[in-house]
Amino acid sequence: MSSENRTSVPNSLNEHWMPFTSNKDFKENPRLITEAKGVYLTNHQGKTQIDASSGLFCNPLGHGREEIINAITNQLKKLDYAQPFQQGFGGSFELATKIAKHTPGNLNRIFYTMCGSSAVETAIKISIAYHRANGQGERFRIIGRERGYHGMHIGGTSVGGMINNVKTFANILMPGVVHMRHTHLPEHKFVSGQPETGAELANDLERICANFGAENISACIVEPIAGSTGTLVPPKGYLQRLREICDKHGILLIFDEVITGWGRTGSPFASQEFDVIPDIMTMAKATTNGIVPMGAVACKEEIYDTVMDASPKGSVELFHGYTYSGIPVAVAAALAVQDIFEKEDIFNRAKKLTPYFQKGLFSLQDIDCVDNIRGYGMMGGIDMKLNTKPGKAGFECFKACYEAGVNFKATGDCLIIAPQFICEEKHIDEIIDKLRTGITSYQKNQKN
Ligand SMILES: Cc1ncc(COP(=O)(O)O)c(C=O)c1O
């Protein structure tokens, strides 16, 4: 059947094993999205919903952007695939130059991956490769953080710190990983922006150095704002302190900017927003406005140079890469996205919209079943009070909000809100109104 003739509602839901989904629940009562345009989605019942999480943080420019669709179509007609090992095509170099213009400091060497998870694996491997090339092959430990999310490959799962993602796979995780505590303190209730307290939690890294030997540690990886766990904003001074400790011990600092990258905080990257430059940085999601899978890792020039210099000319310097590293269709989408970033001054647009969004978000704190709200830039997390078991309130509330016409991602008991940057104030109003309706309706049903 050609794709145009495919029905929006399939005959069978049995064969597709859905990711991060309650499959049994979904298949009894499916939520199928059939169309998307701008800030709106349409579902298989013909109902319109506002997209309050930019898909999975990946479509800040809105759905159905003609410029991106045209760029992809033209690229496919001209060159649909070029293998990325020992050959290339011009677009991936052009894109790397454009990305490097936005990355902080001299993180000007760009390695393409397929997604956020593969970007994290790549960042970890590059840190190891760098130290080996530097004569420090004993540095093998990677330091992560509780409540971190770094994708679902083995390295990322190991350094991540969300219990449900880890416990099933405990026996196959990467060795040598140690976790710092997360940064969410009880006094951080209903704090908008960076909390004043908690910077000292960064000293966990110093303790780990004392306990495990800093000379064994390759890198410390954190999300500048922990996104998937519900927008944990770094306490003031926290990231600066991590940077100091890493510098003191020769540990590489990796910022996982898969969510925060490309404007979510109002700056191109959270690194610039918080004025801390990592050694390695990941990005994905918004790189192509979520339309074609793509991720990238940006490294300091000296990391690249060290790895290059350690190998004789003519040999492969880094034995790592993917069949889909920087393929033409992804590059075409990303180049079109770069054009839109520039033409529509997108990062400033996100920055300007932030106060309006944050005000709306925090206006929901009067609802009884709301336990906490956090927010920074164009992202926010709403914690629901615990229901009978963890995760139930989040999921039930998500479904009530879906019925109310607002779509987002829920993780555990947190509703994750991350509107598109193309939103106008009226769209933010609509998101907040519909969230209020959905959350209140969830609350009422609990009481009945
Ligand atoms: C910070 C972070 N790193 C990595 C990932 C994994 O990205 P992907 O799902 O594209 O593999 C995510 C996804 O949400 C993320 O938020």
The ligand as an SDF file (V2000), in Angstrom:
LIG
                    3D

 16 16  0  0  0  0  0  0  0  0999 V2000
   19.8050   14.7230   28.0330 C   0  0  0  0  0  0  0  0  0  0  0  0
   19.4800   13.5990   27.1000 C   0  0  0  0  0  0  0  0  0  0  0  0
   20.4600   12.8460   26.6200 N   0  0  0  0  0  0  0  0  0  0  0  0
   20.2230   11.8440   25.7470 C   0  0  0  0  0  0  0  0  0  0  0  0
   18.9430   11.5590   25.3330 C   0  0  0  0  0  0  0  0  0  0  0  0
   18.6960   10.4370   24.3780 C   0  0  0  0  0  0  0  0  0  0  0  0
   18.2960   10.9240   23.1480 O   0  0  0  0  0  0  0  0  0  0  0  0
   17.6340    9.9610   22.0590 P   0  0  0  0  0  0  0  0  0  0  0  0
   16.2870    9.5710   22.5900 O   0  0  0  0  0  0  0  0  0  0  0  0
   17.5860   10.8050   20.8290 O   0  0  0  0  0  0  0  0  0  0  0  0
   18.5250    8.7960   21.9030 O   0  0  0  0  0  0  0  0  0  0  0  0
   17.8950   12.3390   25.8050 C   0  0  0  0  0  0  0  0  0  0  0  0
   16.5050   12.0700   25.3810 C   0  0  0  0  0  0  0  0  0  0  0  0
   15.5540   12.5640   25.9120 O   0  0  0  0  0  0  0  0  0  0  0  0
   18.1600   13.3730   26.7220 C   0  0  0  0  0  0  0  0  0  0  0  0
   17.1760   14.1290   27.2210 O   0  0  0  0  0  0  0  0  0  0  0  0
  1  2  1  0
  2  3  1  0
  2 15  2  0
  3  4  2  0
  4  5  1  0
  5  6  1  0
  5 12  2  0
  6  7  1  0
  7  8  1  0
  8  9  2  0
  8 10  1  0
  8 11  1  0
 12 13  1  0
 12 15  1  0
 13 14  2  0
 15 16  1  0
M  END
$$$$
